Amino acid sequence: FDDEDDLVFMMGDGVNQYINNRFLDQARSLHATPHSLTITPQNPSAARVWYGRMVLPPNDAYNPQVGASYGDIRRLSIEATSEGRAIPAG
């Protein structure tokens, strides 16, 4: 980064599910931004603005790794959590 304006795209775990497995050269993998992120100010008099948005796949999108739609995965996760059951995390 320098003194000019910068635009940074931070991606979540979806980058591992949708992008990294498409690279032929696995050395080029991208890394998800951690949920806890601390940015040290470079210049105390400068303003820093950020905007974040989580975008989930549509309910009818199919996840071939799980063999179910994302809507079904979300429904099962909610049911398992509300019943106190453990759910697989990936």
C-alpha positions as CSV (number, residue, x, y, z in Angstrom):
1,F,0.0,0.0,0.0
2,D,1.1,3.5,-0.6
3,D,-0.2,7.1,-0.1
4,E,-2.7,6.8,-2.9
5,D,-6.2,5.3,-2.4
6,D,-6.3,1.5,-2.4
7,L,-9.2,-0.9,-2.9
8,V,-8.9,-4.2,-1.2
9,F,-11.2,-7.2,-1.7
10,M,-11.5,-9.4,1.3
11,M,-13.1,-12.8,0.7
12,G,-14.5,-15.3,3.1
13,D,-14.4,-19.1,3.2
14,G,-16.3,-19.3,-0.1
15,V,-13.0,-18.6,-1.8
16,N,-11.9,-22.1,-0.6
17,Q,-15.1,-23.7,-1.8
18,Y,-15.5,-22.0,-5.2
19,I,-12.2,-20.6,-6.4
20,N,-9.2,-22.5,-5.0
21,N,-10.5,-25.9,-6.1
22,R,-10.6,-24.5,-9.7
23,F,-6.9,-23.6,-9.8
24,L,-4.7,-26.1,-11.6
25,D,-1.7,-24.8,-9.8
26,Q,-2.6,-25.1,-6.1
27,A,0.3,-22.8,-5.2
28,R,-1.9,-19.9,-6.4
29,S,-4.5,-20.4,-3.7
30,L,-6.2,-17.4,-2.2
31,H,-6.7,-17.1,1.6
32,A,-10.0,-16.2,3.4
33,T,-10.0,-13.1,5.6
34,P,-10.2,-14.1,9.3
35,H,-13.3,-13.1,11.1
36,S,-11.2,-11.2,13.6
37,L,-9.2,-8.7,11.7
38,T,-7.1,-5.8,13.2
39,I,-5.8,-3.1,11.0
40,T,-3.1,-0.9,12.4
41,P,-3.6,2.8,11.5
42,Q,-0.8,4.1,9.2
43,N,-1.6,7.7,9.7
44,P,-3.7,8.8,12.7
45,S,-5.1,11.8,10.8
46,A,-6.3,9.8,7.9
47,A,-9.8,8.3,7.6
48,R,-10.3,4.7,6.8
49,V,-13.6,3.5,5.5
50,W,-14.7,-0.1,4.9
51,Y,-17.9,-1.8,3.8
52,G,-18.6,-5.5,4.3
53,R,-21.3,-7.7,3.0
54,M,-21.8,-11.5,3.2
55,V,-23.3,-13.0,0.1
56,L,-24.7,-16.6,0.5
57,P,-25.4,-18.9,-2.4
58,P,-29.1,-19.1,-3.5
59,N,-31.2,-21.8,-1.8
60,D,-31.4,-23.9,-5.0
61,A,-27.6,-23.8,-5.7
62,Y,-26.2,-27.3,-5.5
63,N,-23.1,-28.2,-3.4
64,P,-21.5,-31.2,-5.1
65,Q,-19.2,-31.8,-2.1
66,V,-22.2,-32.4,0.2
67,G,-24.6,-33.6,-2.4
68,A,-27.4,-31.2,-1.4
69,S,-28.7,-27.8,-2.1
70,Y,-27.5,-24.8,0.0
71,G,-31.1,-24.4,1.2
72,D,-31.2,-27.9,2.5
73,I,-27.8,-27.5,4.1
74,R,-28.9,-24.3,5.9
75,R,-32.2,-25.9,7.0
76,L,-30.4,-29.0,8.4
77,S,-27.8,-26.7,10.1
78,I,-30.6,-24.7,11.8
79,E,-32.5,-27.8,12.9
80,A,-29.3,-29.4,14.3
81,T,-28.3,-26.3,16.1
82,S,-31.7,-25.7,17.6
83,E,-31.8,-29.4,18.8
84,G,-28.3,-29.1,20.3
85,R,-26.8,-31.6,17.9
86,A,-23.3,-31.1,16.4
87,I,-23.1,-30.4,12.7
88,P,-20.1,-31.0,10.4
89,A,-18.3,-27.8,9.6
90,G,-17.0,-28.5,6.2
